[in-house]
Amino acid sequence: MSRPRAAAAAVAAGAFAVLAALVAHGDLTSIDQWAVGHAMPGADFSGTSTLASALIPLWDVHWHGALHVVAELVTVPASFTPATVIVTAACLRLRGRAAMTLAAAYAAGNAIELLVKATLTRPPLYAHGVHLVSFDSSYPSGHTIRTVLVAFAVAWAWPRLARWAIAWAVCSLVLIELGGQHVPSDIVGGLLVAAALLLTTWSSCSRRPSTASRPSARAR
């Protein structure tokens, strides 16, 4: 990895750590609380997070309102199980060092998410006077990390789908907020993790599936 990319990755990682400290200390609570009250029109705060809901898309979802439905459906590929399937398919397409690099980045992203969520607790957020326990340990947003990595994996393995992957990623990131899945600090934290991971894998991005593995073209 080149020095500029290494430096940029270090900056992203440092920014993530600083943001984590601010979240834990409560310096961003007012911003996140404002978002809960004014920027989550599709939120459903009645559900609880379980292992089944983390592994099985749309498990225990309480459907209500068009925006909520759209947010849940559009962000499905960023859920753990579908994202893992997509990234695995991309790795099989890429093969070799590129596949190993992508797999490592994806594994690292999920590991960072779990580790930080297990160790960081933010000051409570409320909706209509009710403590939103699901946000206590929601930094960083795993959906955000996987959204970026899935879009990157698809664009890398299937370049013709790059524009569609980017368009989906943008919509997914917006709906993660509007649908009430994560507050702004969670999303920014997820973006910083994804940025650090992508900057460390960029040196392999020029590698494409070998033409030797494709059917040979007809002689002209």
C-alpha positions in Angstrom: 0.0 0.0 0.0 1.3 3.5 -0.9 2.2 6.0 1.8 -0.6 8.4 0.9 -3.2 5.6 1.1 -1.7 4.3 4.4 -1.8 7.9 5.8 -5.4 8.3 4.7 -6.4 5.0 6.2 -4.7 6.1 9.5 -6.6 9.3 9.4 -9.9 7.5 8.9 -9.1 5.1 11.8 -8.1 8.0 14.0 -11.2 9.9 13.2 -13.3 6.8 14.1 -11.6 6.5 17.4 -12.1 10.2 18.2 -15.8 10.0 17.2 -16.2 6.9 19.4 -14.9 8.9 22.4 -17.2 11.7 21.6 -20.2 9.4 21.4 -19.3 7.6 24.6 -18.8 11.0 26.4 -22.2 12.3 25.2 -20.8 15.2 23.1 -23.0 14.1 20.1 -26.1 13.1 22.1 -27.9 16.3 21.2 -27.4 15.8 17.5 -28.5 12.1 17.7 -31.5 13.0 19.9 -32.5 15.6 17.3 -32.3 13.0 14.6 -34.5 10.6 16.6 -37.2 13.3 16.9 -37.0 14.9 13.5 -35.1 12.8 10.9 -36.6 9.3 11.3 -40.1 9.5 9.8 -40.0 5.8 9.0 -38.8 4.6 12.4 -40.4 1.8 14.4 -39.0 1.9 17.9 -41.1 -0.9 19.3 -38.9 -3.8 18.1 -35.9 -5.3 19.9 -32.6 -6.6 18.5 -32.1 -10.3 18.8 -29.6 -12.8 17.4 -32.3 -14.1 15.0 -33.1 -10.6 13.7 -29.4 -10.0 13.2 -29.0 -13.2 11.1 -32.4 -13.5 9.4 -33.4 -10.5 7.3 -36.8 -8.9 8.1 -37.2 -11.2 11.2 -39.6 -9.7 13.7 -40.1 -6.6 11.6 -43.3 -4.6 12.5 -44.4 -3.2 9.2 -45.9 0.2 9.2 -45.9 3.0 6.7 -44.5 3.1 3.2 -41.2 4.7 4.1 -40.6 2.0 6.8 -41.3 -0.7 4.3 -39.0 0.8 1.7 -36.2 1.3 4.2 -36.4 -2.3 5.4 -36.4 -3.8 1.9 -33.8 -1.6 0.3 -31.3 -2.2 3.2 -31.7 -6.0 3.2 -28.5 -6.6 1.2 -26.6 -4.8 4.0 -27.9 -7.2 6.6 -25.3 -9.7 7.8 -26.4 -12.9 6.0 -27.3 -11.4 2.6 -24.1 -9.3 2.7 -22.0 -12.3 3.5 -23.5 -14.2 0.6 -22.9 -11.3 -1.8 -19.3 -10.8 -0.7 -18.6 -14.5 -0.9 -19.9 -14.6 -4.5 -17.7 -11.7 -5.3 -14.7 -13.4 -3.8 -15.4 -16.5 -5.9 -15.6 -14.3 -9.0 -12.3 -12.5 -8.2 -10.3 -15.4 -6.9 -6.6 -15.3 -5.7 -5.2 -12.4 -3.8 -8.0 -10.1 -4.6 -10.5 -12.5 -3.1 -8.5 -12.9 0.0 -8.1 -9.2 0.4 -11.8 -8.6 0.0 -12.7 -11.4 2.4 -10.3 -10.0 5.0 -11.7 -6.5 4.7 -15.3 -7.8 5.1 -14.3 -10.0 8.1 -12.4 -7.0 9.7 -15.4 -4.7 9.3 -17.8 -7.1 11.0 -15.2 -7.8 13.8 -14.7 -4.1 14.4 -18.5 -3.5 14.6 -19.0 -6.3 17.2 -16.0 -5.3 19.3 -16.8 -1.6 19.5 -20.5 -2.3 20.2 -19.6 -4.7 23.0 -17.4 -2.1 24.7 -19.0 1.3 24.0 -22.2 2.5 25.5 -23.6 6.0 24.7 -25.8 8.1 26.9 -29.5 7.2 26.5 -31.6 8.5 23.7 -35.4 8.8 24.0 -38.5 8.8 21.8 -41.7 10.1 23.4 -40.1 9.8 26.8 -39.2 6.1 26.3 -35.5 5.1 26.5 -34.4 3.6 23.2 -32.3 0.7 24.5 -31.4 -0.5 21.0 -29.3 2.7 20.5 -27.2 2.3 23.7 -24.6 0.2 21.9 -25.3 0.9 18.2 -22.0 2.6 17.3 -20.8 2.0 14.7 -23.5 1.1 12.2 -22.8 -2.4 10.8 -25.4 -1.8 8.1 -23.4 1.2 7.0 -20.1 -0.7 6.9 -21.7 -3.6 5.0 -23.5 -1.2 2.6 -20.1 0.2 1.5 -18.3 -3.1 1.4 -21.1 -4.8 -0.6 -21.3 -2.0 -3.1 -17.5 -2.1 -3.4 -17.5 -5.9 -3.8 -20.1 -5.9 -6.5 -18.4 -3.0 -8.4 -15.1 -4.8 -8.2 -16.2 -8.2 -9.2 -18.8 -7.1 -11.8 -17.7 -3.7 -13.1 -20.8 -3.4 -15.4 -23.0 -3.3 -12.2 -20.9 -0.5 -10.6 -23.3 2.3 -11.2 -26.2 0.2 -9.8 -24.2 -0.8 -6.8 -23.3 2.9 -6.1 -26.9 4.0 -6.5 -28.1 1.3 -4.2 -25.5 2.2 -1.6 -26.5 5.9 -1.6 -30.2 5.0 -1.2 -29.3 2.4 1.6 -27.3 4.9 3.6 -30.1 7.5 3.4 -32.7 5.0 4.4 -30.7 3.7 7.3 -31.2 7.1 8.8 -34.8 7.8 7.6 -35.9 4.4 8.6 -34.6 4.8 12.1 -32.1 2.0 12.0 -29.2 4.2 13.2 -28.5 7.7 14.4 -26.1 10.0 12.5 -23.0 9.3 14.7 -23.4 5.6 14.0 -23.6 6.1 10.3 -20.5 8.4 10.2 -18.6 5.9 12.3 -19.5 3.1 9.9 -18.4 5.2 7.0 -15.0 5.9 8.6 -14.5 2.1 9.3 -15.4 1.3 5.7 -13.1 4.1 4.4 -10.2 2.8 6.4 -10.8 -0.8 5.2 -11.1 0.2 1.5 -8.0 2.4 1.6 -6.0 -0.6 2.8 -7.4 -2.9 0.1 -7.2 -0.4 -2.8 -3.8 -1.7 -4.0 -5.5 -4.9 -5.2 -8.4 -3.2 -7.0 -6.9 -3.4 -10.4 -7.0 -7.2 -10.3 -9.9 -8.6 -12.2 -11.1 -12.1 -12.8 -8.6 -13.8 -15.0 -9.5 -14.1 -18.7 -8.1 -17.6 -18.6 -11.1 -18.6 -16.5 -13.5 -17.3 -19.0 -14.7 -19.2 -22.1 -12.4 -18.4 -25.0 -13.8 -16.1 -27.7 -14.3 -17.4 -31.2 -11.4 -17.0 -33.6 -11.9 -14.2 -36.1 
